[in-house]
Amino acid sequence: MRLARHSILIVNAVGMLISGGLALGGIWQVFLQPGTVSAELRDLRTTLRDKTRDLASLEYELGHQESLLEQQESKLIADGTPLGQNPLEQNLQAIIELARRNNFHLMDMNPSGSAMYPGVREVRHHIRGDGKYAAVTRMLRQFESCDFWGDITHIRIERPRNLSGLENETREMEMTVSFYTTVDLAREPAGAR
């Protein structure tokens, strides 16, 4: 019996040694093995440093963009343009409304350039559409009574080649409209003149 008791104690001791060894080996593999945890920690610190640098760069760019926005708003206020209102947009909206009232179908409205003259800025838009001949002439007549400062600087009206019969009344029109605004020369930068 003594031998059996010692055998059990020996088996228990060996089992505890093996379990302890496995536990120490696991701890070594997970926490203490050179290169795993320290490498992961180093990678995390590098990532954090990079993200902090990116954040600082983005904050700088945001500050720069906010500064540019403030400058543009100040310039608009100095020019007498209320914030949120662009005279060119209002002029183009007037053209759209004019076309709608006269059953003229607008196909394109694209900016086509600008020019500076002493005290005046010209902004050109190319406009293309179609409608019945009477609608085209009515629209052009009403354009002359619009309250914005603008001129038709080029116009071309023609009948589409692929239409026949009653559709012959339809005309395609292309025109360039120049909108003008005054510029305060005292506030305008020298390079913009």
CYANA upper distance limits for C-alpha pairs under 8 A (distance plus 0.5 A):
  1 MET  CA      5 ARG  CA      6.66
  2 ARG  CA      6 HIS  CA      6.65
  3 LEU  CA      7 SER  CA      6.53
  4 ALA  CA      8 ILE  CA      6.71
  5 ARG  CA      9 LEU  CA      6.76
  6 HIS  CA     10 ILE  CA      6.47
  7 SER  CA     11 VAL  CA      6.53
  8 ILE  CA     12 ASN  CA      6.50
  9 LEU  CA     13 ALA  CA      6.50
 10 ILE  CA     14 VAL  CA      6.54
 11 VAL  CA     15 GLY  CA      6.47
 12 ASN  CA     16 MET  CA      6.56
 13 ALA  CA     17 LEU  CA      6.63
 14 VAL  CA     18 ILE  CA      6.64
 15 GLY  CA     19 SER  CA      6.54
 16 MET  CA     20 GLY  CA      6.38
 17 LEU  CA     21 GLY  CA      6.47
 18 ILE  CA     22 LEU  CA      6.63
 19 SER  CA     23 ALA  CA      6.61
 20 GLY  CA     24 LEU  CA      6.59
 21 GLY  CA     25 GLY  CA      6.51
 22 LEU  CA     26 GLY  CA      6.57
 23 ALA  CA     27 ILE  CA      6.65
 24 LEU  CA     28 TRP  CA      6.53
 25 GLY  CA     29 GLN  CA      6.62
 26 GLY  CA     30 VAL  CA      6.61
 27 ILE  CA     31 PHE  CA      6.14
 27 ILE  CA     32 LEU  CA      7.25
 28 TRP  CA     32 LEU  CA      5.07
 28 TRP  CA     33 GLN  CA      5.83
 29 GLN  CA     33 GLN  CA      5.67
 30 VAL  CA     36 THR  CA      8.34
 30 VAL  CA     37 VAL  CA      8.07
 31 PHE  CA     36 THR  CA      8.43
 31 PHE  CA     37 VAL  CA      6.84
 32 LEU  CA     37 VAL  CA      7.93
 33 GLN  CA     37 VAL  CA      7.94
 34 PRO  CA     38 SER  CA      7.55
 35 GLY  CA     39 ALA  CA      5.71
 36 THR  CA     40 GLU  CA      6.66
 37 VAL  CA     41 LEU  CA      6.51
 38 SER  CA     42 ARG  CA      6.47
 39 ALA  CA     43 ASP  CA      6.59
 40 GLU  CA     44 LEU  CA      6.64
 41 LEU  CA     45 ARG  CA      6.69
 42 ARG  CA     46 THR  CA      6.68
 43 ASP  CA     47 THR  CA      6.61
 44 LEU  CA     48 LEU  CA      6.57
 45 ARG  CA     49 ARG  CA      6.60
 46 THR  CA     50 ASP  CA      6.65
 47 THR  CA     51 LYS  CA      6.61
 48 LEU  CA     52 THR  CA      6.58
 49 ARG  CA     53 ARG  CA      6.72
 50 ASP  CA     54 ASP  CA      6.67
 51 LYS  CA     55 LEU  CA      6.55
 52 THR  CA     56 ALA  CA      6.71
 53 ARG  CA     57 SER  CA      6.70
 54 ASP  CA     58 LEU  CA      6.64
 55 LEU  CA     59 GLU  CA      6.58
 56 ALA  CA     60 TYR  CA      6.67
 57 SER  CA     61 GLU  CA      6.75
 58 LEU  CA     62 LEU  CA      6.53
 59 GLU  CA     63 GLY  CA      6.69
 60 TYR  CA     64 HIS  CA      6.75
 61 GLU  CA     65 GLN  CA      6.62
 62 LEU  CA     66 GLU  CA      6.59
 63 GLY  CA     67 SER  CA      6.65
 64 HIS  CA     68 LEU  CA      6.82
 65 GLN  CA     69 LEU  CA      6.66
 66 GLU  CA     70 GLU  CA      6.71
 67 SER  CA     71 GLN  CA      6.78
 68 LEU  CA     72 GLN  CA      6.71
 69 LEU  CA     73 GLU  CA      6.61
 70 GLU  CA     74 SER  CA      6.56
 71 GLN  CA     75 LYS  CA      6.66
 72 GLN  CA     76 LEU  CA      6.67
 73 GLU  CA     77 ILE  CA      6.66
 73 GLU  CA     83 LEU  CA      7.53
 74 SER  CA     78 ALA  CA      6.52
 75 LYS  CA     79 ASP  CA      6.58
 76 LEU  CA     80 GLY  CA      6.82
 76 LEU  CA     81 THR  CA      5.69
 76 LEU  CA     82 PRO  CA      7.52
 76 LEU  CA     83 LEU  CA      7.48
 77 ILE  CA     81 THR  CA      6.02
 77 ILE  CA     82 PRO  CA      6.68
 77 ILE  CA     83 LEU  CA      7.51
 79 ASP  CA    183 VAL  CA      8.01
 79 ASP  CA    184 ASP  CA      7.63
 81 THR  CA     85 GLN  CA      7.30
 81 THR  CA     86 ASN  CA      7.61
 81 THR  CA     87 PRO  CA      8.25
 82 PRO  CA     86 ASN  CA      8.38
 85 GLN  CA     89 GLU  CA      8.24
 85 GLN  CA     90 GLN  CA      8.23
 86 ASN  CA     90 GLN  CA      6.93
 87 PRO  CA     91 ASN  CA      6.66
 88 LEU  CA     92 LEU  CA      6.71
 88 LEU  CA    179 PHE  CA      7.91
 89 GLU  CA     93 GLN  CA      6.56
 90 GLN  CA     94 ALA  CA      6.70
 91 ASN  CA     95 ILE  CA      6.94
 91 ASN  CA    148 PHE  CA      7.02
 91 ASN  CA    179 PHE  CA      8.34
 92 LEU  CA     96 ILE  CA      6.76
 93 GLN  CA     97 GLU  CA      6.64
 94 ALA  CA     98 LEU  CA      6.53
 94 ALA  CA    146 CYS  CA      8.49
 95 ILE  CA     99 ALA  CA      6.67
 95 ILE  CA    143 PHE  CA      8.34
 96 ILE  CA    100 ARG  CA      6.67
 96 ILE  CA    106 LEU  CA      8.12
 97 GLU  CA    101 ARG  CA      6.61
 98 LEU  CA    102 ASN  CA      6.87
 98 LEU  CA    139 MET  CA      7.02
 98 LEU  CA    142 GLN  CA      8.05
 98 LEU  CA    143 PHE  CA      7.99
 99 ALA  CA    103 ASN  CA      6.60
 99 ALA  CA    104 PHE  CA      5.28
 99 ALA  CA    105 HIS  CA      7.28
 99 ALA  CA    106 LEU  CA      7.54
 99 ALA  CA    139 MET  CA      7.04
100 ARG  CA    104 PHE  CA      6.55
100 ARG  CA    105 HIS  CA      7.88
102 ASN  CA    135 ALA  CA      5.87
102 ASN  CA    136 VAL  CA      8.19
102 ASN  CA    138 ARG  CA      7.38
102 ASN  CA    139 MET  CA      6.51
103 ASN  CA    131 GLY  CA      7.21
103 ASN  CA    135 ALA  CA      6.81
104 PHE  CA    129 GLY  CA      7.40
104 PHE  CA    130 ASP  CA      6.41
104 PHE  CA    131 GLY  CA      5.25
104 PHE  CA    132 LYS  CA      8.04
104 PHE  CA    135 ALA  CA      6.70
104 PHE  CA    136 VAL  CA      7.27
104 PHE  CA    139 MET  CA      8.30
105 HIS  CA    129 GLY  CA      5.81
105 HIS  CA    130 ASP  CA      5.75
105 HIS  CA    131 GLY  CA      6.50
106 LEU  CA    127 ILE  CA      8.02
106 LEU  CA    128 ARG  CA      6.60
106 LEU  CA    129 GLY  CA      4.70
106 LEU  CA    130 ASP  CA      7.18
107 MET  CA    127 ILE  CA      8.24
107 MET  CA    128 ARG  CA      6.05
107 MET  CA    129 GLY  CA      5.30
107 MET  CA    130 ASP  CA      8.16
108 ASP  CA    126 HIS  CA      8.09
108 ASP  CA    127 ILE  CA      6.07
108 ASP  CA    128 ARG  CA      5.57
108 ASP  CA    129 GLY  CA      7.28
109 MET  CA    125 HIS  CA      7.04
109 MET  CA    126 HIS  CA      6.23
109 MET  CA    127 ILE  CA      5.05
109 MET  CA    128 ARG  CA      7.11
110 ASN  CA    125 HIS  CA      5.96
110 ASN  CA    126 HIS  CA      5.76
110 ASN  CA    127 ILE  CA      7.10
111 PRO  CA    123 VAL  CA      8.22
111 PRO  CA    124 ARG  CA      6.51
111 PRO  CA    125 HIS  CA      4.77
111 PRO  CA    126 HIS  CA      6.63
112 SER  CA    123 VAL  CA      8.37
112 SER  CA    124 ARG  CA      5.87
112 SER  CA    125 HIS  CA      5.60
112 SER  CA    126 HIS  CA      6.42
113 GLY  CA    123 VAL  CA      6.64
113 GLY  CA    124 ARG  CA      5.83
113 GLY  CA    125 HIS  CA      7.75
114 SER  CA    121 ARG  CA      7.87
114 SER  CA    122 GLU  CA      5.85
114 SER  CA    123 VAL  CA      4.78
114 SER  CA    124 ARG  CA      6.25
115 ALA  CA    121 ARG  CA      6.48
115 ALA  CA    122 GLU  CA      5.61
115 ALA  CA    123 VAL  CA      7.13
116 MET  CA    120 VAL  CA      6.60
116 MET  CA    121 ARG  CA      5.13
116 MET  CA    122 GLU  CA      6.72
116 MET  CA    192 ALA  CA      7.92
116 MET  CA    193 ARG  CA      6.65
117 TYR  CA    121 ARG  CA      6.58
117 TYR  CA    122 GLU  CA      8.28
117 TYR  CA    193 ARG  CA      7.35
118 PRO  CA    183 VAL  CA      8.45
118 PRO  CA    185 LEU  CA      8.01
118 PRO  CA    193 ARG  CA      7.26
119 GLY  CA    182 THR  CA      6.09
119 GLY  CA    183 VAL  CA      5.17
119 GLY  CA    184 ASP  CA      6.72
119 GLY  CA    185 LEU  CA      6.45
120 VAL  CA    180 TYR  CA      7.05
120 VAL  CA    181 THR  CA      6.20
120 VAL  CA    182 THR  CA      5.05
120 VAL  CA    183 VAL  CA      5.82
121 ARG  CA    180 TYR  CA      6.09
121 ARG  CA    181 THR  CA      5.83
121 ARG  CA    182 THR  CA      6.78
121 ARG  CA    183 VAL  CA      7.06
122 GLU  CA    178 SER  CA      6.67
122 GLU  CA    179 PHE  CA      6.14
122 GLU  CA    180 TYR  CA      5.12
122 GLU  CA    181 THR  CA      7.24
123 VAL  CA    178 SER  CA      6.07
123 VAL  CA    179 PHE  CA      5.74
123 VAL  CA    180 TYR  CA      6.98
124 ARG  CA    176 THR  CA      6.99
124 ARG  CA    177 VAL  CA      6.07
124 ARG  CA    178 SER  CA      4.84
124 ARG  CA    179 PHE  CA      6.78
125 HIS  CA    176 THR  CA      6.05
125 HIS  CA    177 VAL  CA      5.84
125 HIS  CA    178 SER  CA      7.01
126 HIS  CA    174 GLU  CA      7.72
126 HIS  CA    175 MET  CA      6.36
126 HIS  CA    176 THR  CA      4.98
126 HIS  CA    177 VAL  CA      7.00
127 ILE  CA    174 GLU  CA      6.22
127 ILE  CA    175 MET  CA      5.83
127 ILE  CA    176 THR  CA      6.62
127 ILE  CA    177 VAL  CA      7.93
128 ARG  CA    172 GLU  CA      8.03
128 ARG  CA    173 MET  CA      6.24
128 ARG  CA    174 GLU  CA      4.92
128 ARG  CA    175 MET  CA      7.01
129 GLY  CA    172 GLU  CA      6.38
129 GLY  CA    173 MET  CA      6.02
129 GLY  CA    174 GLU  CA      7.18
130 ASP  CA    136 VAL  CA      8.23
130 ASP  CA    170 THR  CA      7.33
130 ASP  CA    171 ARG  CA      6.02
130 ASP  CA    172 GLU  CA      4.81
130 ASP  CA    173 MET  CA      6.33
131 GLY  CA    135 ALA  CA      6.56
131 GLY  CA    136 VAL  CA      6.72
131 GLY  CA    170 THR  CA      5.77
131 GLY  CA    171 ARG  CA      6.09
131 GLY  CA    172 GLU  CA      7.28
132 LYS  CA    136 VAL  CA      6.87
132 LYS  CA    169 GLU  CA      5.76
132 LYS  CA    170 THR  CA      4.75
132 LYS  CA    171 ARG  CA      6.33
133 TYR  CA    137 THR  CA      6.84
133 TYR  CA    169 GLU  CA      6.22
133 TYR  CA    170 THR  CA      6.41
133 TYR  CA    171 ARG  CA      6.22
134 ALA  CA    138 ARG  CA      6.52
135 ALA  CA    139 MET  CA      6.49
136 VAL  CA    140 LEU  CA      6.78
136 VAL  CA    171 ARG  CA      8.08
136 VAL  CA    173 MET  CA      8.26
137 THR  CA    141 ARG  CA      6.65
138 ARG  CA    142 GLN  CA      6.70
139 MET  CA    143 PHE  CA      6.54
140 LEU  CA    144 GLU  CA      7.27
141 ARG  CA    145 SER  CA      7.90
142 GLN  CA    146 CYS  CA      7.23
148 PHE  CA    179 PHE  CA      8.25
149 TRP  CA    179 PHE  CA      6.43
149 TRP  CA    180 TYR  CA      6.11
149 TRP  CA    181 THR  CA      7.83
150 GLY  CA    177 VAL  CA      7.21
150 GLY  CA    178 SER  CA      5.85
150 GLY  CA    179 PHE  CA      4.75
150 GLY  CA    180 TYR  CA      6.44
151 ASP  CA    177 VAL  CA      6.14
151 ASP  CA    178 SER  CA      5.77
151 ASP  CA    179 PHE  CA      7.19
152 ILE  CA    175 MET  CA      7.23
152 ILE  CA    176 THR  CA      6.29
152 ILE  CA    177 VAL  CA      4.96
152 ILE  CA    178 SER  CA      6.76
153 THR  CA    175 MET  CA      7.93
153 THR  CA    176 THR  CA      6.07
153 THR  CA    177 VAL  CA      6.33
153 THR  CA    178 SER  CA      6.93
154 HIS  CA    175 MET  CA      5.74
154 HIS  CA    176 THR  CA      5.48
154 HIS  CA    177 VAL  CA      7.78
155 ILE  CA    173 MET  CA      7.68
155 ILE  CA    174 GLU  CA      6.18
155 ILE  CA    175 MET  CA      4.63
155 ILE  CA    176 THR  CA      6.98
156 ARG  CA    173 MET  CA      6.11
156 ARG  CA    174 GLU  CA      5.69
156 ARG  CA    175 MET  CA      6.75
157 ILE  CA    171 ARG  CA      6.92
157 ILE  CA    172 GLU  CA      6.15
157 ILE  CA    173 MET  CA      4.90
157 ILE  CA    174 GLU  CA      7.06
158 GLU  CA    171 ARG  CA      5.95
158 GLU  CA    172 GLU  CA      5.92
158 GLU  CA    173 MET  CA      7.08
159 ARG  CA    168 ASN  CA      7.37
159 ARG  CA    169 GLU  CA      8.21
159 ARG  CA    170 THR  CA      6.86
159 ARG  CA    171 ARG  CA      5.09
159 ARG  CA    172 GLU  CA      6.56
160 PRO  CA    168 ASN  CA      8.42
160 PRO  CA    170 THR  CA      7.90
160 PRO  CA    171 ARG  CA      6.96
160 PRO  CA    172 GLU  CA      6.99
163 LEU  CA    167 GLU  CA      6.41
163 LEU  CA    168 ASN  CA      6.57
164 SER  CA    168 ASN  CA      6.04
183 VAL  CA    188 GLU  CA      7.63
184 ASP  CA    188 GLU  CA      6.68
185 LEU  CA    189 PRO  CA      8.45
188 GLU  CA    192 ALA  CA      7.19
188 GLU  CA    193 ARG  CA      7.89
189 PRO  CA    193 ARG  CA      7.73
